[in-house]
Every structure is written in C-alpha cells, then in structure tokens.
Amino acid sequence: MIGPGTGVRGYLACGTTDMRKGIAGLAALAQDVLRQKPASGAVFAFRGRKGDRIKLLHWDGQG
C-alpha cells in the first residue's frame, strides 16, 4: 500500500457524500464545505450513505 507519508493532515467530511462524485466533485467539496485547499497535500475522507464505503482524496503533486 502506498501511504501519504508522515506529518500529513487528515480531514473527515461529516455527514454523507454522494459516492457517484468523481475527483473534481470531491475536490469542490473539500474546498467549499471543509474550506481547505484540495492540493494542500492533506487527505480528505468522504463517507457513503450506508457507511460501508469511503473515498479518500489526496494530492501528491503529480497530477
């Protein structure tokens, strides 16, 4: 497994997220709802409605 490294901040979005959202939609949520820059190097976690799935968003600086 590839990890983000040490000292990386993690943010958990409260509530449920539409799991049909792609990278751009999750990045918009991180910016608008969490008020964080998606390209900051932090890990953002989004939970599905049933609670059985999560999506993680992490920018590693390489596109």
C-alpha positions in Angstrom: 0.0 0.0 0.0 1.2 3.5 -0.8 0.9 5.9 2.1 1.0 9.7 2.0 4.0 9.9 4.4 4.4 11.2 7.9 3.0 14.5 9.1 0.1 14.6 6.7 -3.2 16.1 8.0 -6.4 14.2 7.6 -9.9 15.7 7.3 -13.2 13.8 7.6 -16.2 15.2 5.9 -19.2 15.0 8.3 -22.4 13.5 7.0 -22.8 11.5 3.9 -21.4 12.1 0.4 -22.8 11.1 -2.9 -20.4 8.3 -3.9 -21.0 9.0 -7.6 -18.9 12.1 -7.3 -15.5 12.0 -9.1 -12.2 13.7 -8.3 -13.4 17.1 -9.3 -16.6 16.9 -7.3 -14.8 15.7 -4.2 -12.2 18.5 -4.6 -15.0 21.0 -4.8 -16.5 19.6 -1.5 -13.1 19.9 0.2 -12.8 23.5 -0.9 -16.4 24.7 -0.4 -17.5 22.6 2.6 -14.3 21.9 4.5 -12.7 25.3 3.5 -9.4 23.6 2.7 -7.3 23.6 -0.4 -7.5 20.2 -2.1 -3.9 20.5 -3.4 -2.5 21.1 0.1 -1.3 17.6 0.5 -3.8 16.6 3.1 -6.0 13.5 2.9 -9.8 14.1 2.7 -12.2 11.2 3.7 -15.7 11.1 2.4 -18.3 8.6 3.8 -21.1 7.0 1.7 -24.8 6.9 2.8 -24.7 3.3 4.2 -21.4 3.8 5.9 -19.9 0.8 4.2 -17.7 2.8 1.7 -15.3 5.7 1.9 -13.4 7.7 -0.7 -10.1 9.3 0.0 -8.8 12.3 -1.8 -5.0 13.1 -1.7 -3.0 15.3 -4.0 0.6 14.1 -4.3 1.7 16.9 -6.6 2.0 14.8 -9.8 -1.4 15.3 -11.4 
